[in-house]
Amino acid sequence: MVTDDEVDDTAGDVDVACAINVHDYSTSPEPALVDMVLEENQCLREEVAQLRQQMEEITLKQRFGLQRFAGSDKDIRFFTRFSTYDHLMRFWQVIEPSLQYMMRVTKTSGEPPRQSTMVQSLLPVDQVFLFLNYLTMAVKQNDLADRYGIHQSTVSRIVLSWSNFLYSVLGAQCIWMSPEKIKEYMPPEFKDYADTTVILDCTEVRCQTPTSPLLQSEVYSSYKSHCTLKGMIGMAPHGAVTFVSPLYAGSVSDKQLLVESGINKLLRPDSAIMVDRGFLVDNCVPCKVYRPAFLAGRKQMTAEEVRETQSIAHLRVHVERLIRRLKEHKLFNTVIPLNMFGNINQLFVVACLLLNYQSGPLVKAWAK
C-alpha cells in the first residue's frame, strides 16, 4: 500500500521533470531551423520594401506633379510647352545649380506677417512644373492649389518666387549675338539681306481697364481697341530670341518703344534691322533699316519695290510665328488683371526667354 508521503514524492518528481522539459533554455536550436527563420525574415523584409516602393509609385501617379506625366511627351508639351520630358530635364539641369541663390517670397499681399520662412511642400522641380502650368494654361491659382494639394497663398508665393528667379537667371545670359556669330548661323534665304542683325516686332497683351480715366488713356491701344501692355521682341535671322523689351503702356508708338527699349546701344553702323511697315525709325537707329515699301500717296509701287516688299515680308513673317509661340502661353491670351501689374513684366520676359529653350527651330530646314 502506497503511503501519502510516497504519493507526494512521486508528484514532485513529475512536476520537476515537466519543468525541466518546458523551461530548458540551455537547449540549442537546430541549425537548419535557424537558417529557415533567418531566410523567412529576409523574405518578409524584401516584401515590405517592395510594397513600400509600390505605394510610393502609386502616390506619385495619383499626385499632380511632374513625375505623373514623365512618361508622356504629349502631356509635357501640353502642360509646359517643352517638346519632351528629356528636353525639360535638360533645362532643369541648366537652372538647378543656381537654386542656392534663390530668394523665396515669404509673404504676399493680404497675408499677415510671418516670422519664419515659407515651408515648401513641393519639390523644386515640381514648383517649376507648377510655374510652367501657370504660364502655359493660365490656370487660376485656386485651381492650381486644388490640383497640387497646397494652399492658394503657397501657389502665389511659388509663382512670385520663380518668376523673379528665372527673370534673374535667364536674364543674366547674354542673348544678343555678335554680327560674326549671326553670319555663322545665317540661313541662305537671307543672302540678299546678309547684314541683318535682328528682326523686330511688337506684341500687345490685353489688360484690365483701370478706373482712372488718366490711366485708361495711357494703356488704351487704338490698334487693339482695348487697354493693353506693349512689348517688343527681337529675333536673329535663324530664329533665336535675342532681344526682349520691358512692357510699356499700350498707347506708346512702335517708334517710341524702340527708342525707350535701349536697343540702339546694341546696334552697329554696319548692321541692319528688319521691321514691319509701321516702324518709321530710319532717323532713330544708327544702322540700315529693311522695311516693306508703302505707297505714301503714290498710285502704285514699282516692280522692284513689289519684289522687295514680298521678299522682306517672306522673311519677316517668322518673327510673327515667334510671337505666336509666345501666345501659346495662354496667360498672355487672357486679360491681365490690375493686381498682376507688379509681376507681369517679369512673367513676360521669362516667357519670351523660355522660347529659346522650349521648342525646336522655327524652320526645320534651318536646323541643319
Short mmCIF file of the C-alpha atoms (twelve columns), coordinates in Angstrom:
data_MODEL
# 
_entry.id   MODEL 
# 
loop_
_atom_site.group_PDB 
_atom_site.id 
_atom_site.type_symbol 
_atom_site.label_atom_id 
_atom_site.label_alt_id 
_atom_site.label_comp_id 
_atom_site.label_asym_id 
_atom_site.label_seq_id 
_atom_site.Cartn_x 
_atom_site.Cartn_y 
_atom_site.Cartn_z 
_atom_site.pdbx_PDB_model_num 
ATOM 1   C CA . MET A 1   0.000   0.000   0.000    1 
ATOM 2   C CA . VAL A 2   1.323   3.422   -1.007   1 
ATOM 3   C CA . THR A 3   1.501   5.992   1.755    1 
ATOM 4   C CA . ASP A 4   0.701   9.715   1.425    1 
ATOM 5   C CA . ASP A 5   4.377   10.623  1.631    1 
ATOM 6   C CA . GLU A 6   5.216   8.381   -1.318   1 
ATOM 7   C CA . VAL A 7   2.413   9.952   -3.393   1 
ATOM 8   C CA . ASP A 8   3.726   13.416  -2.677   1 
ATOM 9   C CA . ASP A 9   7.253   12.429  -3.605   1 
ATOM 10  C CA . THR A 10  6.090   10.954  -6.934   1 
ATOM 11  C CA . ALA A 11  4.106   14.054  -7.802   1 
ATOM 12  C CA . GLY A 12  7.102   16.197  -7.036   1 
ATOM 13  C CA . ASP A 13  9.249   14.140  -9.354   1 
ATOM 14  C CA . VAL A 14  6.728   14.549  -12.202  1 
ATOM 15  C CA . ASP A 15  6.496   18.322  -11.761  1 
ATOM 16  C CA . VAL A 16  10.269  18.724  -11.812  1 
ATOM 17  C CA . ALA A 17  10.565  16.630  -14.971  1 
ATOM 18  C CA . CYS A 18  7.890   18.705  -16.713  1 
ATOM 19  C CA . ALA A 19  9.566   21.900  -15.618  1 
ATOM 20  C CA . ILE A 20  12.876  20.731  -16.987  1 
ATOM 21  C CA . ASN A 21  11.318  19.827  -20.356  1 
ATOM 22  C CA . VAL A 22  9.338   23.085  -20.674  1 
ATOM 23  C CA . HIS A 23  11.889  25.584  -19.349  1 
ATOM 24  C CA . ASP A 24  15.148  24.174  -20.601  1 
ATOM 25  C CA . TYR A 25  16.705  27.387  -22.010  1 
ATOM 26  C CA . SER A 26  20.122  25.877  -22.405  1 
ATOM 27  C CA . THR A 27  18.981  23.672  -25.301  1 
ATOM 28  C CA . SER A 28  20.379  24.972  -28.635  1 
ATOM 29  C CA . PRO A 29  18.013  25.046  -31.674  1 
ATOM 30  C CA . GLU A 30  18.771  23.066  -34.746  1 
ATOM 31  C CA . PRO A 31  20.999  24.944  -37.294  1 
ATOM 32  C CA . ALA A 32  18.572  24.210  -40.113  1 
ATOM 33  C CA . LEU A 33  15.735  25.791  -38.117  1 
ATOM 34  C CA . VAL A 34  17.803  28.990  -37.558  1 
ATOM 35  C CA . ASP A 35  18.600  29.244  -41.254  1 
ATOM 36  C CA . MET A 36  14.953  28.805  -42.127  1 
ATOM 37  C CA . VAL A 37  13.843  31.555  -39.730  1 
ATOM 38  C CA . LEU A 38  16.512  33.960  -40.996  1 
ATOM 39  C CA . GLU A 39  15.559  33.254  -44.590  1 
ATOM 40  C CA . GLU A 40  11.888  33.815  -43.827  1 
ATOM 41  C CA . ASN A 41  12.733  37.082  -42.043  1 
ATOM 42  C CA . GLN A 42  14.740  38.307  -45.051  1 
ATOM 43  C CA . CYS A 43  11.902  37.444  -47.415  1 
ATOM 44  C CA . LEU A 44  9.474   39.428  -45.265  1 
ATOM 45  C CA . ARG A 45  11.832  42.439  -45.274  1 
ATOM 46  C CA . GLU A 46  12.103  42.334  -49.052  1 
ATOM 47  C CA . GLU A 47  8.335   42.048  -49.393  1 
ATOM 48  C CA . VAL A 48  7.798   45.066  -47.118  1 
ATOM 49  C CA . ALA A 49  10.346  47.109  -49.099  1 
ATOM 50  C CA . GLN A 50  8.650   46.144  -52.366  1 
ATOM 51  C CA . LEU A 51  5.229   47.106  -51.009  1 
ATOM 52  C CA . ARG A 52  6.576   50.474  -49.857  1 
ATOM 53  C CA . GLN A 53  8.042   51.129  -53.290  1 
ATOM 54  C CA . GLN A 54  4.742   50.244  -54.942  1 
ATOM 55  C CA . MET A 55  2.889   52.573  -52.587  1 
ATOM 56  C CA . GLU A 56  5.299   55.410  -53.391  1 
ATOM 57  C CA . GLU A 57  4.826   54.818  -57.135  1 
ATOM 58  C CA . ILE A 58  1.040   54.813  -56.718  1 
ATOM 59  C CA . THR A 59  1.249   58.035  -54.690  1 
ATOM 60  C CA . LEU A 60  3.386   59.704  -57.371  1 
ATOM 61  C CA . LYS A 61  0.950   58.662  -60.088  1 
ATOM 62  C CA . GLN A 62  -2.016  59.957  -58.122  1 
ATOM 63  C CA . ARG A 63  -0.359  63.251  -57.094  1 
ATOM 64  C CA . PHE A 64  -0.419  66.066  -59.641  1 
ATOM 65  C CA . GLY A 65  3.217   66.782  -60.462  1 
ATOM 66  C CA . LEU A 66  5.984   66.322  -62.993  1 
ATOM 67  C CA . GLN A 67  6.574   62.615  -62.342  1 
ATOM 68  C CA . ARG A 68  2.932   61.842  -63.046  1 
ATOM 69  C CA . PHE A 69  3.436   62.912  -66.678  1 
ATOM 70  C CA . ALA A 70  7.079   61.894  -67.121  1 
ATOM 71  C CA . GLY A 71  6.156   59.068  -69.470  1 
ATOM 72  C CA . SER A 72  4.088   61.191  -71.860  1 
ATOM 73  C CA . ASP A 73  5.832   63.806  -74.011  1 
ATOM 74  C CA . LYS A 74  2.400   64.861  -75.266  1 
ATOM 75  C CA . ASP A 75  1.341   65.794  -71.734  1 
ATOM 76  C CA . ILE A 76  4.648   67.539  -71.080  1 
ATOM 77  C CA . ARG A 77  4.093   69.613  -74.207  1 
ATOM 78  C CA . PHE A 78  0.551   70.453  -73.113  1 
ATOM 79  C CA . PHE A 79  1.431   71.472  -69.567  1 
ATOM 80  C CA . THR A 80  4.815   73.180  -70.110  1 
ATOM 81  C CA . ARG A 81  5.300   73.888  -73.871  1 
ATOM 82  C CA . PHE A 82  8.576   71.936  -73.690  1 
ATOM 83  C CA . SER A 83  8.705   69.451  -76.539  1 
ATOM 84  C CA . THR A 84  9.710   66.390  -74.465  1 
ATOM 85  C CA . TYR A 85  10.328  65.322  -70.888  1 
ATOM 86  C CA . ASP A 86  14.033  64.935  -71.666  1 
ATOM 87  C CA . HIS A 87  14.067  68.475  -73.058  1 
ATOM 88  C CA . LEU A 88  12.528  69.795  -69.845  1 
ATOM 89  C CA . MET A 89  15.027  67.882  -67.723  1 
ATOM 90  C CA . ARG A 90  17.923  69.384  -69.677  1 
ATOM 91  C CA . PHE A 91  16.543  72.844  -68.930  1 
ATOM 92  C CA . TRP A 92  16.245  71.866  -65.274  1 
ATOM 93  C CA . GLN A 93  19.930  70.892  -65.248  1 
ATOM 94  C CA . VAL A 94  20.762  74.380  -66.514  1 
ATOM 95  C CA . ILE A 95  18.958  76.250  -63.720  1 
ATOM 96  C CA . GLU A 96  19.347  73.792  -60.828  1 
ATOM 97  C CA . PRO A 97  22.884  74.909  -59.814  1 
ATOM 98  C CA . SER A 98  21.551  78.444  -59.227  1 
ATOM 99  C CA . LEU A 99  18.853  77.334  -56.774  1 
ATOM 100 C CA . GLN A 100 21.173  78.023  -53.843  1 
ATOM 101 C CA . TYR A 101 20.919  81.744  -54.658  1 
ATOM 102 C CA . MET A 102 17.145  81.778  -54.987  1 
ATOM 103 C CA . MET A 103 15.297  84.343  -52.874  1 
ATOM 104 C CA . ARG A 104 11.935  82.901  -51.914  1 
ATOM 105 C CA . VAL A 105 8.906   85.089  -51.350  1 
ATOM 106 C CA . THR A 106 7.643   84.503  -47.818  1 
ATOM 107 C CA . LYS A 107 4.666   86.864  -47.815  1 
ATOM 108 C CA . THR A 108 2.164   88.029  -50.410  1 
ATOM 109 C CA . SER A 109 -0.219  90.955  -50.260  1 
ATOM 110 C CA . GLY A 110 -3.114  90.417  -47.890  1 
ATOM 111 C CA . GLU A 111 -1.278  87.857  -45.749  1 
ATOM 112 C CA . PRO A 112 -0.370  88.504  -42.113  1 
ATOM 113 C CA . PRO A 113 3.364   88.934  -41.393  1 
ATOM 114 C CA . ARG A 114 5.302   85.734  -40.823  1 
ATOM 115 C CA . GLN A 115 8.416   85.361  -38.719  1 
ATOM 116 C CA . SER A 116 9.501   82.034  -40.173  1 
ATOM 117 C CA . THR A 117 10.406  81.298  -43.755  1 
ATOM 118 C CA . MET A 118 7.948   79.620  -46.084  1 
ATOM 119 C CA . VAL A 119 7.647   75.876  -45.685  1 
ATOM 120 C CA . GLN A 120 7.850   74.314  -49.136  1 
ATOM 121 C CA . SER A 121 5.537   71.338  -49.548  1 
ATOM 122 C CA . LEU A 122 6.606   70.719  -53.160  1 
ATOM 123 C CA . LEU A 123 9.946   69.623  -54.547  1 
ATOM 124 C CA . PRO A 124 11.762  72.373  -56.515  1 
ATOM 125 C CA . VAL A 125 11.253  70.527  -59.801  1 
ATOM 126 C CA . ASP A 126 7.504   70.335  -59.094  1 
ATOM 127 C CA . GLN A 127 7.492   74.048  -58.307  1 
ATOM 128 C CA . VAL A 128 8.956   74.705  -61.766  1 
ATOM 129 C CA . PHE A 129 6.258   72.462  -63.217  1 
ATOM 130 C CA . LEU A 130 3.588   74.446  -61.351  1 
ATOM 131 C CA . PHE A 131 5.039   77.742  -62.593  1 
ATOM 132 C CA . LEU A 132 5.035   76.482  -66.195  1 
ATOM 133 C CA . ASN A 133 1.426   75.306  -65.752  1 
ATOM 134 C CA . TYR A 134 0.544   78.814  -64.668  1 
ATOM 135 C CA . LEU A 135 2.173   80.362  -67.754  1 
ATOM 136 C CA . THR A 136 1.052   77.767  -70.277  1 
ATOM 137 C CA . MET A 137 -2.534  77.114  -69.279  1 
ATOM 138 C CA . ALA A 138 -3.408  80.373  -67.475  1 
ATOM 139 C CA . VAL A 139 -4.877  78.257  -64.672  1 
ATOM 140 C CA . LYS A 140 -6.286  80.198  -61.734  1 
ATOM 141 C CA . GLN A 141 -4.229  79.966  -58.578  1 
ATOM 142 C CA . ASN A 142 -7.029  78.392  -56.562  1 
ATOM 143 C CA . ASP A 143 -7.310  75.700  -59.265  1 
ATOM 144 C CA . LEU A 144 -3.568  75.007  -59.052  1 
ATOM 145 C CA . ALA A 145 -3.829  74.862  -55.270  1 
ATOM 146 C CA . ASP A 146 -6.528  72.183  -55.554  1 
ATOM 147 C CA . ARG A 147 -4.527  70.167  -58.111  1 
ATOM 148 C CA . TYR A 148 -1.309  70.171  -56.107  1 
ATOM 149 C CA . GLY A 149 -2.956  69.847  -52.706  1 
ATOM 150 C CA . ILE A 150 -1.468  73.050  -51.279  1 
ATOM 151 C CA . HIS A 151 -2.810  76.391  -50.067  1 
ATOM 152 C CA . GLN A 152 -3.571  79.139  -52.577  1 
ATOM 153 C CA . SER A 153 -1.165  81.514  -50.830  1 
ATOM 154 C CA . THR A 154 1.591   78.932  -51.340  1 
ATOM 155 C CA . VAL A 155 0.827   78.880  -55.073  1 
ATOM 156 C CA . SER A 156 1.047   82.676  -55.154  1 
ATOM 157 C CA . ARG A 157 4.420   82.646  -53.401  1 
ATOM 158 C CA . ILE A 158 5.765   79.936  -55.725  1 
ATOM 159 C CA . VAL A 159 4.731   81.914  -58.830  1 
ATOM 160 C CA . LEU A 160 6.316   85.102  -57.492  1 
ATOM 161 C CA . SER A 161 9.493   83.354  -56.372  1 
ATOM 162 C CA . TRP A 162 10.071  81.513  -59.629  1 
ATOM 163 C CA . SER A 163 9.192   84.432  -61.888  1 
ATOM 164 C CA . ASN A 164 11.782  86.565  -60.088  1 
ATOM 165 C CA . PHE A 165 14.312  83.734  -60.049  1 
ATOM 166 C CA . LEU A 166 14.014  82.856  -63.744  1 
ATOM 167 C CA . TYR A 167 13.956  86.558  -64.632  1 
ATOM 168 C CA . SER A 168 17.356  86.867  -62.956  1 
ATOM 169 C CA . VAL A 169 18.891  83.586  -64.120  1 
ATOM 170 C CA . LEU A 170 17.725  83.656  -67.743  1 
ATOM 171 C CA . GLY A 171 18.142  87.412  -67.966  1 
ATOM 172 C CA . ALA A 172 21.763  87.094  -66.885  1 
ATOM 173 C CA . GLN A 173 22.523  85.110  -70.041  1 
ATOM 174 C CA . CYS A 174 23.796  87.230  -72.939  1 
ATOM 175 C CA . ILE A 175 21.278  86.517  -75.706  1 
ATOM 176 C CA . TRP A 176 22.401  89.335  -78.009  1 
ATOM 177 C CA . MET A 177 24.602  87.879  -80.748  1 
ATOM 178 C CA . SER A 178 27.571  89.473  -82.448  1 
ATOM 179 C CA . PRO A 179 27.391  90.028  -86.246  1 
ATOM 180 C CA . GLU A 180 30.070  87.368  -86.684  1 
ATOM 181 C CA . LYS A 181 28.017  84.790  -84.803  1 
ATOM 182 C CA . ILE A 182 24.867  85.758  -86.676  1 
ATOM 183 C CA . LYS A 183 26.599  85.257  -90.029  1 
ATOM 184 C CA . GLU A 184 27.726  81.818  -88.866  1 
ATOM 185 C CA . TYR A 185 24.081  80.766  -88.440  1 
ATOM 186 C CA . MET A 186 22.626  82.903  -91.253  1 
ATOM 187 C CA . PRO A 187 20.026  80.939  -93.308  1 
ATOM 188 C CA . PRO A 188 20.587  81.042  -97.073  1 
ATOM 189 C CA . GLU A 189 17.198  82.774  -97.511  1 
ATOM 190 C CA . PHE A 190 18.796  85.939  -96.114  1 
ATOM 191 C CA . LYS A 191 21.526  86.117  -98.765  1 
ATOM 192 C CA . ASP A 192 20.126  89.432  -100.083 1 
ATOM 193 C CA . TYR A 193 19.961  90.831  -96.534  1 
ATOM 194 C CA . ALA A 194 23.121  89.318  -95.094  1 
ATOM 195 C CA . ASP A 195 23.835  92.277  -92.801  1 
ATOM 196 C CA . THR A 196 20.565  91.823  -90.897  1 
ATOM 197 C CA . THR A 197 21.263  91.653  -87.175  1 
ATOM 198 C CA . VAL A 198 17.767  91.448  -85.741  1 
ATOM 199 C CA . ILE A 199 14.131  91.273  -86.875  1 
ATOM 200 C CA . LEU A 200 11.911  93.406  -84.642  1 
ATOM 201 C CA . ASP A 201 8.191   93.357  -83.971  1 
ATOM 202 C CA . CYS A 202 5.839   94.451  -81.209  1 
ATOM 203 C CA . THR A 203 3.136   92.498  -79.445  1 
ATOM 204 C CA . GLU A 204 0.338   93.578  -77.128  1 
ATOM 205 C CA . VAL A 205 -1.185  91.887  -74.087  1 
ATOM 206 C CA . ARG A 206 -4.693  92.820  -73.049  1 
ATOM 207 C CA . CYS A 207 -5.141  94.136  -69.534  1 
ATOM 208 C CA . GLN A 208 -7.992  95.077  -67.240  1 
ATOM 209 C CA . THR A 209 -9.380  98.583  -67.742  1 
ATOM 210 C CA . PRO A 210 -8.305  100.920 -64.915  1 
ATOM 211 C CA . THR A 211 -10.948 103.008 -63.179  1 
ATOM 212 C CA . SER A 212 -8.883  106.175 -63.536  1 
ATOM 213 C CA . PRO A 213 -9.572  108.000 -66.846  1 
ATOM 214 C CA . LEU A 214 -5.945  109.125 -66.971  1 
ATOM 215 C CA . LEU A 215 -4.648  105.570 -66.702  1 
ATOM 216 C CA . GLN A 216 -7.212  104.416 -69.248  1 
ATOM 217 C CA . SER A 217 -5.877  106.900 -71.785  1 
ATOM 218 C CA . GLU A 218 -2.323  105.692 -71.179  1 
ATOM 219 C CA . VAL A 219 -2.970  101.984 -71.642  1 
ATOM 220 C CA . TYR A 220 -5.652  102.209 -74.324  1 
ATOM 221 C CA . SER A 221 -4.486  100.843 -77.687  1 
ATOM 222 C CA . SER A 222 -6.211  102.212 -80.778  1 
ATOM 223 C CA . TYR A 223 -4.860  99.233  -82.724  1 
ATOM 224 C CA . LYS A 224 -6.460  96.651  -80.415  1 
ATOM 225 C CA . SER A 225 -9.384  98.883  -79.298  1 
ATOM 226 C CA . HIS A 226 -8.664  97.697  -75.759  1 
ATOM 227 C CA . CYS A 227 -6.437  98.527  -72.835  1 
ATOM 228 C CA . THR A 228 -3.125  96.765  -73.400  1 
ATOM 229 C CA . LEU A 229 0.504   96.453  -72.383  1 
ATOM 230 C CA . LYS A 230 3.003   96.524  -75.220  1 
ATOM 231 C CA . GLY A 231 6.436   94.926  -75.631  1 
ATOM 232 C CA . MET A 232 8.994   94.431  -78.390  1 
ATOM 233 C CA . ILE A 233 10.756  91.193  -79.328  1 
ATOM 234 C CA . GLY A 234 13.896  90.878  -81.415  1 
ATOM 235 C CA . MET A 235 14.766  87.715  -83.331  1 
ATOM 236 C CA . ALA A 236 18.002  86.703  -85.027  1 
ATOM 237 C CA . PRO A 237 17.639  85.639  -88.672  1 
ATOM 238 C CA . HIS A 238 17.948  81.960  -87.721  1 
ATOM 239 C CA . GLY A 239 15.063  82.200  -85.234  1 
ATOM 240 C CA . ALA A 240 16.535  82.700  -81.750  1 
ATOM 241 C CA . VAL A 241 15.198  85.376  -79.393  1 
ATOM 242 C CA . THR A 242 17.990  87.941  -78.995  1 
ATOM 243 C CA . PHE A 243 16.164  90.938  -77.523  1 
ATOM 244 C CA . VAL A 244 13.175  91.479  -75.213  1 
ATOM 245 C CA . SER A 245 11.976  94.881  -74.091  1 
ATOM 246 C CA . PRO A 246 10.024  95.611  -70.905  1 
ATOM 247 C CA . LEU A 247 6.276   96.110  -71.171  1 
ATOM 248 C CA . TYR A 248 5.007   99.633  -71.764  1 
ATOM 249 C CA . ALA A 249 1.569   101.227 -71.772  1 
ATOM 250 C CA . GLY A 250 -0.453  100.246 -74.845  1 
ATOM 251 C CA . SER A 251 -0.686  103.814 -76.158  1 
ATOM 252 C CA . VAL A 252 3.067   104.012 -76.871  1 
ATOM 253 C CA . SER A 253 4.038   104.034 -80.551  1 
ATOM 254 C CA . ASP A 254 6.356   101.462 -82.093  1 
ATOM 255 C CA . LYS A 255 8.925   104.171 -82.730  1 
ATOM 256 C CA . GLN A 256 8.878   105.445 -79.152  1 
ATOM 257 C CA . LEU A 257 9.009   101.914 -77.777  1 
ATOM 258 C CA . LEU A 258 12.103  101.160 -79.853  1 
ATOM 259 C CA . VAL A 259 13.821  104.303 -78.550  1 
ATOM 260 C CA . GLU A 260 12.856  103.591 -74.917  1 
ATOM 261 C CA . SER A 261 13.888  99.929  -75.101  1 
ATOM 262 C CA . GLY A 262 17.601  100.765 -75.410  1 
ATOM 263 C CA . ILE A 263 18.300  98.537  -78.396  1 
ATOM 264 C CA . ASN A 264 20.156  101.391 -80.105  1 
ATOM 265 C CA . LYS A 265 23.083  100.759 -77.783  1 
ATOM 266 C CA . LEU A 266 23.470  97.276  -79.297  1 
ATOM 267 C CA . LEU A 267 23.257  98.216  -82.974  1 
ATOM 268 C CA . ARG A 268 26.310  98.949  -85.131  1 
ATOM 269 C CA . PRO A 269 26.524  101.291 -88.137  1 
ATOM 270 C CA . ASP A 270 27.487  98.375  -90.400  1 
ATOM 271 C CA . SER A 271 24.481  96.252  -89.363  1 
ATOM 272 C CA . ALA A 272 20.796  96.347  -90.299  1 
ATOM 273 C CA . ILE A 273 17.406  95.694  -88.727  1 
ATOM 274 C CA . MET A 274 14.286  94.302  -90.393  1 
ATOM 275 C CA . VAL A 275 10.941  95.752  -89.310  1 
ATOM 276 C CA . ASP A 276 7.302   95.991  -90.297  1 
ATOM 277 C CA . ARG A 277 5.872   98.753  -92.435  1 
ATOM 278 C CA . GLY A 278 4.736   100.739 -89.394  1 
ATOM 279 C CA . PHE A 279 8.240   101.091 -87.906  1 
ATOM 280 C CA . LEU A 280 9.264   104.525 -89.214  1 
ATOM 281 C CA . VAL A 281 12.552  104.506 -87.323  1 
ATOM 282 C CA . ASP A 282 15.084  105.397 -90.016  1 
ATOM 283 C CA . ASN A 283 16.169  108.528 -88.145  1 
ATOM 284 C CA . CYS A 284 16.210  106.777 -84.743  1 
ATOM 285 C CA . VAL A 285 18.675  103.949 -85.314  1 
ATOM 286 C CA . PRO A 286 22.370  104.105 -86.268  1 
ATOM 287 C CA . CYS A 287 22.069  101.397 -88.931  1 
ATOM 288 C CA . LYS A 288 20.244  100.386 -92.091  1 
ATOM 289 C CA . VAL A 289 16.539  99.547  -91.951  1 
ATOM 290 C CA . TYR A 290 14.874  96.893  -94.118  1 
ATOM 291 C CA . ARG A 291 11.170  97.638  -94.268  1 
ATOM 292 C CA . PRO A 292 8.437   96.781  -96.787  1 
ATOM 293 C CA . ALA A 293 7.700   99.686  -99.070  1 
ATOM 294 C CA . PHE A 294 4.368   101.510 -98.967  1 
ATOM 295 C CA . LEU A 295 2.607   103.797 -101.383 1 
ATOM 296 C CA . ALA A 296 2.797   107.055 -99.359  1 
ATOM 297 C CA . GLY A 297 0.439   108.903 -101.672 1 
ATOM 298 C CA . ARG A 298 1.533   107.201 -104.892 1 
ATOM 299 C CA . LYS A 299 -0.832  105.289 -107.126 1 
ATOM 300 C CA . GLN A 300 1.302   102.159 -107.320 1 
ATOM 301 C CA . MET A 301 4.723   100.763 -106.444 1 
ATOM 302 C CA . THR A 302 7.445   99.941  -108.898 1 
ATOM 303 C CA . ALA A 303 8.162   96.344  -109.863 1 
ATOM 304 C CA . GLU A 304 11.385  96.421  -107.843 1 
ATOM 305 C CA . GLU A 305 9.555   97.699  -104.761 1 
ATOM 306 C CA . VAL A 306 6.968   94.958  -105.117 1 
ATOM 307 C CA . ARG A 307 9.654   92.273  -105.287 1 
ATOM 308 C CA . GLU A 308 11.497  93.745  -102.306 1 
ATOM 309 C CA . THR A 309 8.290   94.024  -100.286 1 
ATOM 310 C CA . GLN A 310 7.430   90.385  -100.953 1 
ATOM 311 C CA . SER A 311 10.958  89.271  -100.112 1 
ATOM 312 C CA . ILE A 312 11.088  91.188  -96.823  1 
ATOM 313 C CA . ALA A 313 7.574   90.095  -95.858  1 
ATOM 314 C CA . HIS A 314 8.512   86.469  -96.560  1 
ATOM 315 C CA . LEU A 315 11.450  86.726  -94.152  1 
ATOM 316 C CA . ARG A 316 9.861   88.954  -91.543  1 
ATOM 317 C CA . VAL A 317 6.878   86.648  -91.110  1 
ATOM 318 C CA . HIS A 318 8.998   84.357  -88.927  1 
ATOM 319 C CA . VAL A 319 9.048   86.880  -86.090  1 
ATOM 320 C CA . GLU A 320 5.247   86.748  -86.134  1 
ATOM 321 C CA . ARG A 321 5.464   82.980  -85.830  1 
ATOM 322 C CA . LEU A 322 7.751   83.504  -82.850  1 
ATOM 323 C CA . ILE A 323 5.180   85.791  -81.240  1 
ATOM 324 C CA . ARG A 324 2.525   83.154  -81.888  1 
ATOM 325 C CA . ARG A 325 4.669   80.725  -79.924  1 
ATOM 326 C CA . LEU A 326 4.780   83.265  -77.120  1 
ATOM 327 C CA . LYS A 327 0.982   83.490  -77.139  1 
ATOM 328 C CA . GLU A 328 0.830   79.716  -76.741  1 
ATOM 329 C CA . HIS A 329 1.495   80.640  -73.140  1 
ATOM 330 C CA . LYS A 330 -2.199  81.234  -72.603  1 
ATOM 331 C CA . LEU A 331 -1.550  83.662  -69.765  1 
ATOM 332 C CA . PHE A 332 -0.820  86.255  -72.457  1 
ATOM 333 C CA . ASN A 333 -4.019  85.453  -74.337  1 
ATOM 334 C CA . THR A 334 -6.133  86.412  -71.328  1 
ATOM 335 C CA . VAL A 335 -6.960  89.790  -69.845  1 
ATOM 336 C CA . ILE A 336 -4.274  90.610  -67.283  1 
ATOM 337 C CA . PRO A 337 -5.836  91.863  -64.016  1 
ATOM 338 C CA . LEU A 338 -4.552  95.049  -62.439  1 
ATOM 339 C CA . ASN A 339 -3.292  93.201  -59.360  1 
ATOM 340 C CA . MET A 340 -0.719  91.424  -61.569  1 
ATOM 341 C CA . PHE A 341 0.932   94.628  -62.791  1 
ATOM 342 C CA . GLY A 342 3.681   94.311  -60.180  1 
ATOM 343 C CA . ASN A 343 4.847   90.999  -61.641  1 
ATOM 344 C CA . ILE A 344 3.615   90.913  -65.248  1 
ATOM 345 C CA . ASN A 345 6.865   92.345  -66.660  1 
ATOM 346 C CA . GLN A 346 8.914   89.502  -65.158  1 
ATOM 347 C CA . LEU A 347 6.415   86.940  -66.434  1 
ATOM 348 C CA . PHE A 348 6.515   88.429  -69.943  1 
ATOM 349 C CA . VAL A 349 10.307  88.495  -70.146  1 
ATOM 350 C CA . VAL A 350 10.616  84.958  -68.740  1 
ATOM 351 C CA . ALA A 351 8.068   83.630  -71.248  1 
ATOM 352 C CA . CYS A 352 9.993   85.248  -74.120  1 
ATOM 353 C CA . LEU A 353 13.341  83.904  -72.927  1 
ATOM 354 C CA . LEU A 354 11.877  80.424  -72.459  1 
ATOM 355 C CA . LEU A 355 11.222  80.301  -76.211  1 
ATOM 356 C CA . ASN A 356 14.938  79.655  -76.697  1 
ATOM 357 C CA . TYR A 357 14.660  76.517  -74.546  1 
ATOM 358 C CA . GLN A 358 11.200  75.085  -75.108  1 
ATOM 359 C CA . SER A 359 10.786  74.335  -78.806  1 
ATOM 360 C CA . GLY A 360 12.713  73.438  -81.907  1 
ATOM 361 C CA . PRO A 361 13.658  75.827  -84.729  1 
ATOM 362 C CA . LEU A 362 11.023  77.948  -86.417  1 
ATOM 363 C CA . VAL A 363 12.010  76.456  -89.763  1 
ATOM 364 C CA . LYS A 364 13.195  72.847  -89.683  1 
ATOM 365 C CA . ALA A 365 15.484  73.362  -92.676  1 
ATOM 366 C CA . TRP A 366 17.398  76.000  -90.712  1 
ATOM 367 C CA . ALA A 367 18.289  73.445  -88.044  1 
ATOM 368 C CA . LYS A 368 20.664  71.777  -90.465  1 
# 
